[in-house]
Amino acid sequence: MGKKYFTVDEVNELIPQLDHHFRKMLLHKKEMSKATVRLRKLGVEPQLLEAAPPSGSPEVQELHRQLQNHYFSFKQNLLAIERTGGEIKDLELGRVDFPSLEDGREGRLTWQLGVTEAAYRHPIPEEGQSLPFEKAKVRRVG
């Protein structure tokens, strides 16, 4: 199967789904940070990948469970974004790039959290080159 290229309209149709998943990820990230801080205050180094909670007080075990649950939910939302065909470029900003073609040139359509209807296009830069973003052209049929 060949590489999938996205149109502006296709990316724009994904925006509600992308927005939903990024907002969920940011919420889970915030909750993971809270649980991590609380565990460290209790003298416990958090372990995301341990299947069994560390020994300790019921509070430590509950915080560990919360941390694991938020991590799992965070990861599920991240994978859902990746399944759209986009590549996450900046987790904090909520930025995703989608492969595109315009006039036979390969580039990227970029969406960022908070943007409701526009995708921005940029060519694929040569190594070490920085290229500006430009507003993507929406081509309507008919």
Legacy VTK file of the C-alpha trace (Angstrom):
# vtk DataFile Version 3.0
C-alpha trace
ASCII
DATASET POLYDATA
POINTS 142 float
0.000 0.000 0.000
1.339 3.445 -0.958
1.812 6.419 1.268
-1.402 8.233 2.211
-1.474 11.937 1.357
-4.057 14.201 2.983
-6.011 17.101 1.550
-6.839 20.195 3.590
-10.470 19.054 3.770
-9.442 15.622 5.074
-7.307 17.154 7.824
-10.058 19.620 8.714
-12.534 16.734 9.035
-10.200 15.152 11.617
-9.979 18.274 13.791
-12.815 17.387 16.226
-11.267 13.953 16.797
-7.734 15.390 17.155
-8.957 18.101 19.511
-10.764 15.548 21.691
-7.744 13.251 21.984
-5.247 16.045 22.658
-7.406 17.559 25.381
-7.751 14.133 27.013
-3.981 13.598 26.792
-3.281 16.961 28.429
-5.718 16.142 31.232
-4.091 12.747 31.858
-0.622 14.310 31.706
-1.639 16.834 34.361
-3.032 14.071 36.593
0.135 11.984 36.123
2.200 14.977 37.243
0.048 15.421 40.356
0.347 11.748 41.312
4.103 11.816 40.653
4.588 14.831 42.932
2.531 13.214 45.702
4.451 9.932 45.438
7.796 11.723 45.607
6.636 13.643 48.692
5.974 10.237 50.247
9.523 9.165 49.363
8.515 6.854 46.509
9.905 7.078 42.995
6.999 6.525 40.557
7.174 3.520 38.237
4.929 3.725 35.179
5.739 0.365 33.706
5.561 -1.855 36.761
2.577 -4.175 36.613
2.286 -4.541 40.380
2.085 -1.522 42.657
5.050 -0.987 44.927
4.737 -2.130 48.486
3.812 0.594 50.861
0.890 2.307 52.428
-2.583 2.143 50.909
-2.069 5.791 49.826
1.098 4.881 47.892
-0.644 1.943 46.249
-3.655 4.091 45.293
-1.435 6.841 43.845
0.483 4.238 41.872
-2.786 2.816 40.526
-3.951 6.309 39.534
-0.633 7.019 37.828
-0.832 3.783 35.840
-4.467 4.403 34.831
-3.718 7.935 33.638
-0.664 6.717 31.748
-2.708 3.996 30.038
-5.421 6.519 29.039
-2.785 9.006 27.866
-1.199 6.333 25.679
-4.574 5.247 24.233
-5.320 8.818 23.143
-1.834 9.194 21.673
-2.298 5.992 19.657
-5.720 7.191 18.461
-4.089 10.331 17.062
-1.388 8.287 15.349
-4.065 6.041 13.795
-5.478 9.067 11.961
-2.321 9.060 9.834
-0.800 12.124 11.429
2.570 12.436 13.113
2.661 14.194 16.475
5.272 16.943 16.278
4.753 18.775 19.559
2.881 17.239 22.456
2.748 20.427 24.537
1.374 22.564 21.693
-0.828 19.804 20.335
0.732 19.919 16.869
0.261 17.175 14.272
1.648 16.946 10.716
-0.054 15.080 7.882
1.693 14.130 4.618
0.351 16.087 1.641
0.973 16.732 -2.028
0.488 20.052 -3.756
1.456 20.612 -7.371
3.392 17.337 -7.223
5.508 18.490 -4.262
5.497 16.566 -1.023
4.877 18.573 2.097
3.052 18.571 5.397
-0.291 19.916 6.507
-0.046 21.009 10.123
-2.825 21.282 12.663
-2.416 22.667 16.169
-4.674 22.404 19.201
-7.066 25.343 19.345
-7.241 25.808 15.567
-10.753 25.075 14.377
-10.745 25.159 10.605
-7.345 25.844 9.146
-4.450 23.607 8.293
-1.044 25.068 7.516
1.178 23.733 4.778
4.935 23.577 4.736
7.349 21.796 2.442
9.581 19.096 3.795
12.774 20.960 4.708
16.232 19.891 3.654
18.430 18.865 6.572
19.202 21.885 8.742
16.784 24.113 6.834
13.908 25.919 8.522
10.899 26.709 6.373
7.994 29.052 7.096
4.419 27.905 7.404
1.838 29.208 4.984
-1.906 28.969 5.149
-3.040 25.920 3.212
-5.100 26.439 0.098
-8.528 24.895 0.240
-9.549 23.580 -3.145
-13.279 23.243 -3.576
-14.716 21.028 -6.272
-17.686 22.316 -8.204
LINES 1 143
142 0 1 2 3 4 5 6 7 8 9 10 11 12 13 14 15 16 17 18 19 20 21 22 23 24 25 26 27 28 29 30 31 32 33 34 35 36 37 38 39 40 41 42 43 44 45 46 47 48 49 50 51 52 53 54 55 56 57 58 59 60 61 62 63 64 65 66 67 68 69 70 71 72 73 74 75 76 77 78 79 80 81 82 83 84 85 86 87 88 89 90 91 92 93 94 95 96 97 98 99 100 101 102 103 104 105 106 107 108 109 110 111 112 113 114 115 116 117 118 119 120 121 122 123 124 125 126 127 128 129 130 131 132 133 134 135 136 137 138 139 140 141
